Amino acid sequence: MKALPPCTRREALGRLATLLAAGLWPGAIRAATEERRFAEFVFVAANDFHHFEPDCDPWFEALFRQIADHEGVSFCFGLGDLAHKGSPESIAAVDRIARAAGLRFYATPGNHDNEIEGNTAIYERVLPGRLNYRFEHQGWQFVVIDSTEGTKWKLTQVQPATLAWLDEELPKIDPL
């Protein structure tokens, strides 16, 4: 198989957004041809939390309560920058507070989560198994990846370890 040329995180998101807008998202063919096997559900995607210190907790508690209280929300994606300066306490606090509100919370790191060590080591220690992973919800398949490149915020490249994980995992996903 010929390797794809590298692309930035923004380019990848742009390509995915184009597919989504065209209705060509993974599972679209199956969803269109099968009899309502897939239930509709609501999820929230949020990013740039930037938890800084314990004094932030009441604000986050209110935020996640509001998300959880929204009718029909099945889960919340935390799409990076859980912590402002990468502290393990802040990463853990956002995850803990979201779950305490009754939300299933699926996180992925952002560049600010990497600030202390310059990589995802702290994030991985705090949230083991949630760097590159996949899950299923009501017949839908979700793939969550680490798209960070240390602390870079611009023109980042998806790292070889993440691409290798994708190479290993994608064949396991039901294509229909």
C-alpha positions as CSV (number, residue, x, y, z in Angstrom):
1,M,0.0,0.0,0.0
2,K,1.4,3.4,-0.9
3,A,1.8,5.8,2.0
4,L,-0.1,9.0,2.0
5,P,1.9,12.2,2.1
6,P,1.9,13.9,5.5
7,C,-0.7,16.5,6.1
8,T,-1.2,19.0,8.9
9,R,-3.9,18.6,11.5
10,R,-5.9,21.5,9.9
11,E,-5.6,19.9,6.5
12,A,-6.9,16.6,7.8
13,L,-9.8,18.3,9.6
14,G,-10.6,20.2,6.4
15,R,-10.7,17.0,4.4
16,L,-12.9,15.3,7.0
17,A,-15.2,18.3,7.2
18,T,-15.7,18.1,3.4
19,L,-16.6,14.4,3.6
20,L,-19.0,15.1,6.4
21,A,-20.7,18.0,4.5
22,A,-21.1,15.8,1.5
23,G,-22.7,13.0,3.6
24,L,-19.7,10.7,3.0
25,W,-18.8,10.0,6.6
26,P,-17.9,6.5,7.7
27,G,-21.0,4.4,8.0
28,A,-23.2,6.7,5.7
29,I,-23.8,3.9,3.2
30,R,-24.8,1.4,5.9
31,A,-27.0,4.0,7.6
32,A,-28.7,4.8,4.3
33,T,-29.3,1.2,3.3
34,E,-30.1,-0.5,6.5
35,E,-33.4,-0.3,8.3
36,R,-32.8,2.2,11.1
37,R,-30.3,-0.1,12.8
38,F,-28.6,2.9,14.2
39,A,-30.3,5.0,16.8
40,E,-30.0,8.8,16.6
41,F,-28.2,10.4,19.6
42,V,-26.7,13.7,20.6
43,F,-23.1,14.3,21.7
44,V,-21.2,17.4,22.6
45,A,-17.7,18.2,21.3
46,A,-15.8,20.9,23.2
47,N,-12.2,22.0,23.3
48,D,-9.8,24.5,24.8
49,F,-10.9,24.0,28.4
50,H,-7.6,25.4,29.9
51,H,-8.3,24.4,33.5
52,F,-5.7,26.3,35.5
53,E,-6.2,25.7,39.2
54,P,-8.7,24.3,41.7
55,D,-10.4,27.7,41.9
56,C,-11.7,26.9,38.3
57,D,-13.6,23.8,39.5
58,P,-16.9,25.5,40.2
59,W,-17.0,26.9,36.7
60,F,-16.2,23.5,35.2
61,E,-18.9,21.9,37.4
62,A,-21.4,24.4,36.1
63,L,-20.3,23.8,32.5
64,F,-20.5,20.0,32.6
65,R,-23.8,20.1,34.5
66,Q,-25.2,22.3,31.8
67,I,-23.9,19.8,29.1
68,A,-25.3,16.8,31.0
69,D,-28.6,18.5,31.5
70,H,-29.1,19.1,27.8
71,E,-31.8,16.7,26.7
72,G,-30.5,13.4,25.2
73,V,-26.7,14.1,25.4
74,S,-25.0,10.6,25.3
75,F,-21.4,11.7,25.8
76,C,-19.0,14.6,25.6
77,F,-15.7,14.8,23.6
78,G,-12.9,16.8,25.2
79,L,-10.9,17.7,22.1
80,G,-7.7,19.0,23.7
81,D,-6.3,21.5,26.0
82,L,-7.9,20.2,29.1
83,A,-5.2,21.9,31.1
84,H,-3.8,25.4,30.6
85,K,-0.2,24.5,31.5
86,G,-0.3,20.8,31.2
87,S,-0.5,20.0,34.9
88,P,-1.7,16.5,35.7
89,E,-4.0,17.9,38.4
90,S,-5.8,20.0,35.8
91,I,-6.1,17.2,33.2
92,A,-7.5,14.9,36.0
93,A,-9.8,17.6,37.2
94,V,-11.6,18.1,33.9
95,D,-12.0,14.4,33.4
96,R,-13.2,13.9,37.0
97,I,-15.7,16.9,36.9
98,A,-17.2,15.8,33.6
99,R,-17.7,12.3,34.9
100,A,-19.1,13.6,38.2
101,A,-21.8,15.4,36.2
102,G,-22.8,12.1,34.8
103,L,-21.2,12.4,31.4
104,R,-19.3,9.8,29.5
105,F,-16.2,11.8,28.7
106,Y,-13.9,10.9,25.8
107,A,-10.8,13.1,25.8
108,T,-7.8,13.6,23.5
109,P,-4.8,15.8,24.3
110,G,-4.0,19.3,23.0
111,N,-0.7,21.1,22.8
112,H,-1.3,22.8,26.1
113,D,-1.7,19.4,27.8
114,N,2.0,18.7,26.7
115,E,3.5,21.9,28.2
116,I,5.4,20.4,31.1
117,E,7.3,17.6,29.4
118,G,6.8,18.6,25.8
119,N,5.0,15.4,25.0
120,T,1.9,13.3,26.0
121,A,3.6,11.4,28.8
122,I,1.7,13.2,31.6
123,Y,-1.6,13.0,29.7
124,E,-1.1,9.3,29.2
125,R,-0.3,8.7,32.9
126,V,-3.4,10.6,34.0
127,L,-5.7,9.2,31.4
128,P,-4.3,5.8,30.5
129,G,-5.7,4.2,27.3
130,R,-7.0,7.5,26.0
131,L,-4.3,8.7,23.7
132,N,-5.3,6.7,20.6
133,Y,-8.4,4.6,21.0
134,R,-11.8,3.7,19.6
135,F,-15.2,3.0,20.9
136,E,-18.7,2.2,19.7
137,H,-21.9,3.9,20.7
138,Q,-25.3,2.6,19.4
139,G,-23.8,1.0,16.3
140,W,-21.6,4.0,15.5
141,Q,-17.8,3.7,15.5
142,F,-15.6,6.5,16.8
143,V,-11.8,6.7,16.4
144,V,-10.0,9.2,18.7
145,I,-6.4,10.1,18.0
146,D,-3.6,12.2,19.3
147,S,-2.9,14.8,16.7
148,T,-0.5,16.8,18.8
149,E,3.2,17.5,18.0
150,G,4.6,18.4,21.3
151,T,3.6,21.9,22.2
152,K,3.3,23.1,18.6
153,W,0.1,24.9,17.8
154,K,0.6,25.6,14.1
155,L,1.3,23.4,11.1
156,T,1.5,20.3,13.3
157,Q,1.9,16.8,11.8
158,V,0.2,13.7,13.1
159,Q,3.0,11.7,14.7
160,P,4.3,8.3,13.4
161,A,3.1,6.5,16.5
162,T,-0.4,7.6,15.9
163,L,-0.3,6.8,12.2
164,A,1.1,3.3,13.1
165,W,-1.8,2.8,15.6
166,L,-4.3,3.8,12.8
167,D,-2.7,1.4,10.4
168,E,-3.2,-1.4,13.0
169,E,-6.7,-0.4,14.1
170,L,-8.4,0.6,10.9
171,P,-8.6,-2.9,9.5
172,K,-10.5,-3.9,12.7
173,I,-13.3,-1.4,12.1
174,D,-16.4,-2.6,10.4
175,P,-16.4,-0.8,7.0
176,L,-20.1,-1.1,6.5
